Structure formats: C-alpha cells, structure tokens
C-alpha cells in the first residue's frame, strides 16, 4: 500500500514522503479500513512540524480524521466488511494518510445514510469542535459571537451552528472576496482585519462588545479580538494559526472580568463520559446532515500528490477543504 510518512519534523513540503508498505493486520478488537478520503487540518500540519499537543513517534504518518470502508472485520463482527465508516486516528502513531489503517472499534463510527466520503472525512475535528464550543459558551439567541479566521473550515461550521441557534456572528477575514461568501452563509458582520479596524467596527455595530470570542489565530489578532469582548465575556482559545503567542491587556481582563479559557477537543473527549460523547456526536451528525449545512471542498488530490495538496491548502483566500482521496 501507499502511505505518507515523515522521518523528522519540519515543514510538510520538506519532510513528507510517499512510500510502499505492507498492509497493517488488525488485532482481534480492531478493524482494517480502506481509506477513501482524508481531510487536511491545521492540526495535521502542526503535528508534522512537532508543534502540536502530542508529539509524533518517528517515523510517523499524519492525518487525524478520514472516512472509508471496512476491509477486514473485527472478531466480534461489530463492523462487517463493506461497512462505510468515519474515524479519527488521534492518539495513534499511524495517521490516516495511508491507503489502509487498523483501528480499535471504539474509534470507528458508521457513516449516516446518504453522507458522502467527502463530508464524512470532515465530521470530527471542526464540526464537533464547533458544536462543543457553542454548547460550552452558553450563548443565547440574540447574543454576539466573534470568530477569528471566519473563513476557515471551523469558522464556517461554527457560523452555521451559531446561526441555527439565533446567535449573531462577527467574522474576521484577510481577503475581501471572503466577505460576501461569509455574509451569504449568514454572518451578521464580516471584517477584513488587513484593512479595517476590528474594535472600532465592532463597537459601532455591536455597542458594548461581543459576549464570546472563539479564537483560532492567537498573536495580535487574538489580542484585538479580546479587546472586543463585553464585561463578563469569555474567550475560548483553541488554535494558534499565527504561531504567535497572544499579548494580553491585563487591565482590561481585570476590570472587564473577562475569562480566557483553552479548549482542546482531544482532551475533552477523553474526559467526558461515553453517553455525553455519543450525544455530542449525534448532535454534530444531525447538523452535518441538515439541508442547509455546507461542508465545501476546494480541491481533491490523490494520496501520492500530497505535496500538491499542501500547496493548494496554503493558497491564500481558499474557500473549502483540501482532501486526499483514494
């Protein structure tokens, strides 16, 4: 089989290589999966660079989520051969950027009827985070939410979940062509922070500030977003796309009594009970299968063209996910 591996951490375009390897054989509690579609996420690229919350056991593959077909069933027959499934490989050293993978049955979920591989391979990291964060924030209809990196896959999912609950949404972008795109998706206010002053516009439109910020960027933009929060508001930090730490205005945090909280989906899923986890997955799948939900794809590349896929992923102003398909 073909698989994408890296023997040292670094920029994906420098360290990734495609090699031929034997198909992995499943243990009794595992299934062998033929991977059909894989989603490229920021966490995947940070993992390759050694900058994620877990470190690779080198040599390693990459990829935290995917969808495919059961090619060898588990001994108990929980997932028969031919079952269409979606899965996460977080917590393993294997990764999904390979033609075949073996996983515990606990990491595998049947795909809902009618869901495509292209949507199913996006069903964990971003949409589950979006649903979990909206629920955790306690935001109510009519309250304002600010999303940094609004045109990212997470931003678009969070926007759609928020709008389904009547929450008003501000999005930040860096390209003007993304403004209409997000407005059409339901954003109440879209601000190009390369050209416009975030805090001034939020103050003019929202008044005393947003009730919550979901920050995927960190750095200076994270600090600007923090300045837009109203008294007793909350900021949830779940990404650092800028690769820069956020400078904090200590006085504002004190006098506005703002709460800043980190959010890491992998850790949260390990802490919550199986019933709560199943409820979260059901809510996310219901959202993904909604008639109005959009999970757009900007490009599909064969696994062996992974470096071209990375180049497309890094293209400025991209709308939609980049997938590796088989």
RALINTA-V772728 format. One record per backbone hydrogen bond with DSSP energy under -1.0 kcal/mol. CO is the residue of the C=O (numbers start at 1). NH is the residue of the N-H. E is the energy in kcal/mol with one decimal. If there is no record, write none. Layout:
# RALINTA-V772728
CO:NH:E ; CO:NH:E
This chain:
# RALINTA-V772728
1:21:-2.6 ; 2:99:-2.3 ; 3:19:-2.5 ; 5:17:-2.2 ; 6:60:-2.2 ; 11:14:-1.9 ; 11:15:-1.9 ; 12:16:-2.1 ; 17:5:-2.7 ; 19:3:-2.0 ; 27:30:-2.3 ; 28:75:-2.0 ; 29:105:-1.9 ; 31:103:-1.9 ; 32:71:-2.8 ; 32:72:-1.6 ; 33:101:-1.8 ; 34:69:-2.2 ; 36:326:-2.3 ; 37:67:-2.1 ; 38:324:-2.4 ; 41:45:-1.4 ; 42:46:-2.4 ; 43:47:-2.2 ; 44:48:-1.9 ; 45:49:-1.5 ; 46:51:-3.1 ; 47:50:-1.2 ; 48:10:-1.5 ; 60:6:-2.4 ; 62:97:-2.4 ; 64:89:-1.8 ; 65:39:-1.1 ; 66:87:-2.5 ; 67:36:-2.6 ; 67:37:-2.0 ; 68:85:-2.7 ; 69:34:-3.1 ; 70:82:-2.8 ; 72:32:-2.3 ; 74:77:-1.5 ; 80:83:-1.9 ; 83:70:-2.2 ; 84:111:-2.6 ; 85:68:-2.8 ; 86:109:-2.5 ; 87:66:-2.1 ; 89:92:-1.9 ; 96:98:-2.2 ; 97:4:-3.1 ; 99:35:-2.1 ; 101:33:-3.1 ; 103:31:-2.3 ; 104:107:-1.9 ; 105:108:-1.1 ; 107:88:-1.3 ; 109:86:-2.9 ; 112:115:-2.1 ; 116:120:-2.8 ; 117:121:-2.2 ; 119:122:-1.9 ; 120:123:-1.6 ; 124:128:-1.8 ; 125:129:-1.1 ; 126:130:-2.6 ; 127:131:-2.6 ; 128:132:-2.7 ; 129:133:-2.7 ; 130:134:-2.3 ; 131:135:-2.3 ; 132:136:-2.6 ; 133:137:-2.4 ; 140:143:-2.3 ; 143:168:-2.6 ; 144:211:-1.8 ; 144:212:-1.2 ; 145:170:-3.1 ; 146:214:-2.6 ; 147:172:-2.2 ; 149:152:-1.8 ; 152:156:-2.4 ; 153:157:-2.0 ; 154:158:-3.3 ; 155:159:-2.4 ; 156:160:-1.9 ; 157:161:-2.5 ; 158:162:-2.8 ; 159:163:-2.5 ; 160:164:-1.6 ; 162:165:-1.3 ; 162:167:-2.3 ; 163:166:-1.4 ; 166:142:-2.6 ; 168:145:-2.5 ; 169:188:-1.6 ; 169:189:-1.5 ; 170:147:-3.1 ; 171:191:-2.8 ; 172:150:-2.7 ; 173:193:-1.9 ; 175:178:-1.6 ; 176:179:-1.7 ; 178:182:-2.2 ; 179:183:-2.2 ; 180:184:-2.8 ; 181:185:-1.0 ; 182:187:-2.6 ; 189:171:-2.6 ; 191:173:-2.4 ; 191:193:-1.0 ; 192:195:-1.7 ; 192:196:-2.9 ; 197:201:-2.1 ; 198:202:-2.5 ; 199:203:-2.5 ; 200:204:-2.4 ; 201:205:-2.2 ; 202:206:-3.1 ; 210:230:-2.7 ; 211:234:-1.8 ; 212:146:-2.4 ; 213:236:-3.2 ; 214:148:-1.8 ; 215:238:-2.3 ; 215:239:-1.1 ; 216:241:-2.4 ; 217:242:-2.0 ; 218:222:-2.1 ; 219:223:-1.7 ; 220:224:-2.4 ; 221:225:-2.5 ; 222:226:-2.3 ; 223:227:-1.6 ; 225:228:-1.6 ; 226:229:-1.6 ; 228:210:-2.3 ; 230:233:-1.9 ; 233:259:-2.1 ; 234:213:-2.0 ; 235:261:-2.9 ; 236:215:-2.8 ; 237:263:-2.2 ; 240:243:-1.8 ; 244:219:-1.4 ; 248:250:-1.1 ; 249:253:-2.0 ; 250:254:-2.2 ; 251:255:-2.9 ; 252:256:-2.3 ; 253:258:-1.3 ; 256:232:-3.1 ; 259:235:-3.0 ; 261:237:-2.6 ; 264:268:-2.0 ; 265:269:-2.8 ; 266:270:-1.2 ; 267:271:-1.3 ; 268:272:-2.1 ; 273:277:-2.5 ; 274:278:-2.4 ; 275:279:-2.0 ; 276:280:-2.1 ; 277:281:-2.3 ; 278:282:-2.5 ; 279:283:-2.3 ; 280:284:-2.1 ; 281:285:-2.7 ; 282:286:-2.4 ; 283:287:-2.0 ; 284:288:-2.6 ; 285:289:-2.0 ; 287:290:-1.3 ; 296:321:-2.4 ; 299:323:-2.6 ; 301:325:-2.6 ; 302:305:-1.9 ; 303:306:-1.0 ; 305:309:-1.9 ; 306:310:-2.3 ; 307:311:-1.9 ; 308:312:-2.2 ; 309:313:-2.4 ; 310:314:-2.0 ; 312:315:-1.1 ; 315:318:-1.2 ; 321:298:-2.8 ; 321:299:-1.5 ; 322:40:-1.7 ; 323:301:-2.4 ; 324:38:-2.3 ; 325:303:-1.1
